[in-house]
Amino acid sequence: MSWTTMKLLPLVCLCLLTRSGTTFADEHGSGVVRVVVKEGSDAILPCSLSTKENAESKLFDWKKDGGKEVFFYVGGFHYNNGRPGQDQQFKGRISHFQDELKYGNASIIIRKTKVTDSGDYTCDFPLLQPRQILKIQLVVELTFRDRSGEITGASPEPSVKILNQTQDVALLQCDVQGASPKPTVEWQDSAGNKLPAEEPQVSERGGSFYIIFQTTVKKTDNYRCVATQEEIKHQIYAETYVFISEKLFEDTCSRGDVTGWFFSGFSLGALAVLASLVATKFITVRCNKGAAVKRQRNRRETERSNGTSVLHQTV
């Protein structure tokens, strides 16, 4: 291996760790490397021979919390190619850098990390003289997701309904039943904006919370009720679609404000603009038809009036 390659190798490893979302650092010279990842992402646990010598024919053993077998390698034989003994927690989730072994790199990757993967790991070269053991602390941080069915007390999916609706507004209600710890509940529009709402009605029975939460909306959209439990990183939601007519055709022709109504639609986004185009065309056709009918009716009334006037003159 060239001197240039040797200098670039640590940089390559650092890039791999960064791309995986992993961060690590030696803590206060203790010799323990700390790796922090988000739940569900991949974690790279670093381990390399201090001598950087070829490890393809060596033996190294990864363990968790002093006993669980994570990954065992000896001369090309390991848990992923038939060797028994790997702990069930890690089966099918561990891989190593085969091409990097010749540079002494015995690092491993844990795929799709779980909170239970957090703990203390060791990378052990027991046959080396002197023996080499590296210590790594893995921290898997919880992320917000639906944990109903996994954690006792996680809020079930909220129940949402339209209580009342007129041509102008709709009253929406969200019910959260039996959640512990107490969740925060909010209404959101399709863009994720929090909506103003009434004070929630909260009751507690047997340590579980029951919440009724209402809001009033004034436009057509998808609306979402979101329940969040910060302590257990649980978040779940339910949606409902609301159509508000907004009296689109009321007095449109008499007011002559079709153009103004159309251009106001630009503020509603591309989808609303398309709807505005269709509606404007429809309104224009209706107006034109209405105007034609009105002109014809006026003409007939004029002719009838003129005919009556001639008759009187003849008489």
C-alpha positions in Angstrom: 0.0 0.0 0.0 1.4 3.4 -1.0 2.1 6.2 1.5 -0.6 8.3 -0.1 -3.2 5.5 0.3 -2.2 5.1 4.0 -2.7 8.8 4.6 -6.1 8.8 2.9 -7.5 5.7 4.7 -8.4 7.5 7.9 -10.2 10.1 5.9 -12.2 7.5 4.0 -13.2 5.8 7.2 -14.4 9.1 8.6 -16.5 9.8 5.5 -18.1 6.4 5.8 -19.0 7.1 9.4 -20.3 10.5 8.6 -22.5 9.2 5.7 -24.0 6.6 8.0 -25.1 9.2 10.4 -22.7 8.0 13.0 -20.6 10.2 15.3 -17.9 9.0 17.6 -15.2 10.4 19.9 -12.8 9.3 22.5 -14.2 10.5 25.9 -11.6 12.2 28.1 -8.9 9.8 27.1 -10.7 6.9 28.6 -10.1 4.7 25.5 -13.9 4.3 25.0 -15.3 5.3 21.6 -18.9 6.6 21.8 -21.1 6.1 18.8 -24.5 7.8 18.5 -27.1 7.0 15.9 -30.8 7.6 15.3 -33.1 4.6 15.7 -33.6 2.8 12.4 -30.3 4.0 10.9 -27.1 2.0 10.4 -24.3 2.2 13.0 -20.6 1.6 12.2 -18.6 0.4 15.2 -14.9 1.2 14.4 -12.1 -1.2 15.2 -8.6 -1.4 13.7 -5.4 -3.0 14.6 -3.0 -0.5 16.0 -0.3 -1.9 13.7 -2.5 -1.7 10.6 -1.3 -5.1 9.7 -3.3 -7.5 7.5 -6.2 -9.1 9.6 -7.6 -11.4 6.9 -6.0 -14.5 8.6 -6.5 -13.2 12.2 -9.2 -13.9 14.8 -11.3 -11.1 16.2 -14.5 -11.3 18.3 -17.2 -8.6 18.8 -19.3 -8.9 21.9 -22.0 -6.8 23.6 -22.3 -6.1 27.3 -19.6 -8.6 28.0 -21.4 -11.8 26.8 -23.6 -11.5 23.7 -22.0 -12.7 20.6 -22.2 -10.0 17.9 -19.7 -11.0 15.3 -16.9 -13.6 15.3 -14.3 -13.8 12.5 -11.4 -16.2 12.1 -9.4 -16.6 8.9 -12.4 -15.9 6.6 -14.9 -18.0 8.6 -17.6 -15.9 10.4 -21.2 -15.8 11.5 -22.5 -14.7 8.1 -21.1 -17.8 6.3 -22.2 -20.7 8.5 -20.4 -20.3 11.8 -23.0 -20.9 14.7 -23.1 -19.1 18.0 -24.3 -15.6 17.1 -26.9 -14.0 19.4 -30.4 -14.0 17.9 -30.6 -10.2 18.4 -27.9 -9.7 15.7 -28.7 -12.4 13.2 -28.9 -11.0 9.6 -28.0 -7.5 10.8 -24.2 -7.5 11.0 -21.7 -7.0 8.2 -18.0 -6.2 8.1 -15.6 -4.6 5.6 -14.0 -7.6 3.9 -11.9 -5.5 1.5 -10.6 -3.4 4.4 -9.3 -6.4 6.5 -6.0 -6.3 4.7 -5.4 -2.8 6.2 -6.3 -4.1 9.7 -9.8 -2.7 9.7 -12.1 -5.0 11.7 -15.0 -2.5 11.9 -18.6 -3.8 11.7 -22.0 -2.3 10.7 -25.2 -2.9 12.6 -28.1 -2.5 10.2 -31.4 -0.8 11.2 -30.5 -0.2 14.8 -32.9 -0.6 17.6 -33.0 0.9 21.1 -32.1 -2.5 22.5 -28.8 -2.3 20.5 -27.6 0.4 22.9 -24.8 -0.8 25.1 -21.1 -1.5 25.6 -19.3 -3.4 22.8 -15.8 -4.8 22.7 -13.7 -5.7 19.6 -11.2 -8.3 20.8 -8.1 -9.8 19.1 -7.4 -12.5 21.8 -4.4 -14.1 20.0 -2.4 -11.0 19.4 0.7 -10.4 21.5 0.0 -8.2 23.2 -3.7 -8.8 23.2 -5.8 -5.9 21.8 -9.3 -5.0 23.0 -11.2 -1.9 21.8 -14.2 -0.6 23.7 -17.2 1.1 22.0 -20.3 2.5 23.6 -23.3 2.6 21.2 -26.2 4.9 21.9 -29.3 4.5 19.8 -31.5 7.6 20.1 -35.3 7.3 19.9 -37.1 9.0 17.1 -40.8 9.9 16.9 -42.9 7.2 15.3 -46.0 5.1 15.8 -45.3 2.8 18.8 -48.8 1.7 19.5 -48.8 -2.0 20.2 -45.1 -1.9 21.3 -45.3 0.3 24.4 -48.0 0.1 27.1 -49.8 3.4 27.3 -48.9 4.5 23.7 -51.9 6.4 22.4 -54.1 4.5 19.9 -55.0 6.2 16.6 -57.2 9.2 17.3 -60.9 9.3 16.2 -61.7 12.3 14.1 -65.1 13.5 12.8 -67.0 16.5 11.4 -69.4 17.6 14.1 -71.1 20.3 12.1 -70.7 22.0 8.7 -72.2 24.9 6.9 -71.3 26.5 3.5 -68.7 28.6 5.3 -67.1 26.6 8.1 -66.8 23.1 9.6 -66.4 22.1 13.2 -63.9 19.1 13.7 -63.5 17.0 16.7 -60.6 14.7 17.7 -60.9 12.0 20.4 -57.8 10.4 22.0 -58.7 7.5 24.2 -56.6 5.9 27.0 -53.0 7.3 26.6 -50.3 7.4 29.3 -48.2 9.5 29.7 -50.5 12.4 28.9 -50.1 13.3 25.2 -50.1 16.7 23.5 -52.8 16.9 20.8 -53.0 19.4 18.0 -54.8 19.9 14.7 -52.8 20.5 11.5 -53.6 21.4 7.9 -52.1 19.5 5.0 -49.0 21.7 5.1 -48.3 20.8 8.7 -49.3 24.1 10.1 -50.7 24.1 13.6 -54.3 25.3 13.7 -55.9 27.4 16.4 -58.3 25.3 18.5 -60.5 25.4 21.5 -59.2 24.4 25.0 -59.0 20.5 25.1 -61.3 18.6 27.4 -59.1 16.3 29.4 -60.1 13.5 31.8 -58.1 10.9 33.6 -59.1 7.4 34.5 -56.8 4.8 36.0 -53.7 6.7 35.1 -54.7 7.0 31.4 -55.8 10.3 29.7 -58.8 10.9 27.5 -58.8 14.0 25.4 -61.5 15.7 23.2 -60.1 18.5 21.0 -62.1 20.7 18.6 -61.2 23.2 15.9 -63.1 25.2 13.3 -61.9 25.4 9.7 -62.9 27.6 6.8 -61.4 26.1 3.7 -61.3 22.8 1.8 -58.3 20.7 2.9 -57.1 17.5 4.5 -56.9 18.0 8.3 -54.9 15.9 10.7 -55.2 15.4 14.4 -51.8 14.5 15.9 -51.2 12.9 19.3 -47.6 13.1 20.6 -46.0 11.5 23.7 -42.6 13.0 24.1 -41.4 10.7 26.9 -41.8 7.5 24.8 -41.2 9.2 21.4 -44.6 8.0 20.2 -46.6 10.0 17.6 -49.7 8.9 15.8 -52.4 10.8 13.8 -55.7 10.5 11.9 -57.0 12.5 9.0 -60.2 13.8 7.6 -61.1 15.6 4.4 -63.3 18.8 4.5 -64.9 20.4 1.5 -66.0 24.0 2.0 -68.1 25.4 -0.9 -67.3 29.0 -0.1 -70.4 30.1 -2.2 -68.3 30.1 -5.3 -71.2 30.9 -7.7 -73.3 33.2 -5.5 -74.0 36.5 -7.3 -70.8 36.0 -9.4 -72.3 37.3 -12.7 -74.1 40.3 -11.1 -71.0 41.4 -9.3 -68.7 41.0 -12.3 -65.9 39.8 -10.0 -65.0 36.5 -11.8 -61.5 37.8 -12.7 -60.8 39.0 -9.2 -62.0 35.7 -7.7 -59.8 33.8 -10.1 -56.6 35.7 -9.4 -57.1 35.3 -5.6 -56.8 31.6 -6.3 -53.1 31.9 -7.0 -52.4 32.3 -3.3 -53.9 28.8 -2.7 -51.2 26.9 -4.7 -51.0 25.1 -8.0 -53.8 22.7 -7.3 -56.2 25.5 -6.3 -55.1 27.5 -9.5 -56.1 24.5 -11.6 -59.5 24.3 -9.8 -59.8 28.1 -10.3 -59.3 27.8 -14.0 -62.0 25.1 -14.3 -64.4 27.0 -12.1 -63.8 30.3 -13.9 -64.5 28.7 -17.3 -67.7 27.2 -15.9 -68.7 30.5 -14.4 -67.9 32.4 -17.7 -70.1 29.9 -19.6 -72.9 30.3 -17.2 -72.6 34.1 -17.3 -72.6 34.1 -21.1 -75.6 31.8 -21.3 -77.4 33.9 -18.7 -76.6 37.1 -20.6 -77.8 35.7 -23.9 -81.0 34.5 -22.4 -81.6 37.8 -20.7 -80.9 39.7 -24.0 -83.4 37.4 -25.9 -86.0 37.9 -23.2 -85.6 41.7 -23.3 -85.8 41.7 -27.1 -89.1 39.7 -27.0 -90.5 42.1 -24.4 -89.5 45.0 -26.6 -91.1 43.5 -29.7 -94.3 42.7 -27.8 -94.4 46.2 -26.4 -93.8 47.8 -29.9 -96.6 45.5 -31.4 -99.0 46.6 -28.7 -98.2 50.3 -29.4 -98.8 49.9 -33.2 -102.1 48.2 -32.5 -103.3 51.1 -30.3 -102.2 53.6 -33.0 -104.3 51.6 -35.7 -107.3 51.6 -33.5 
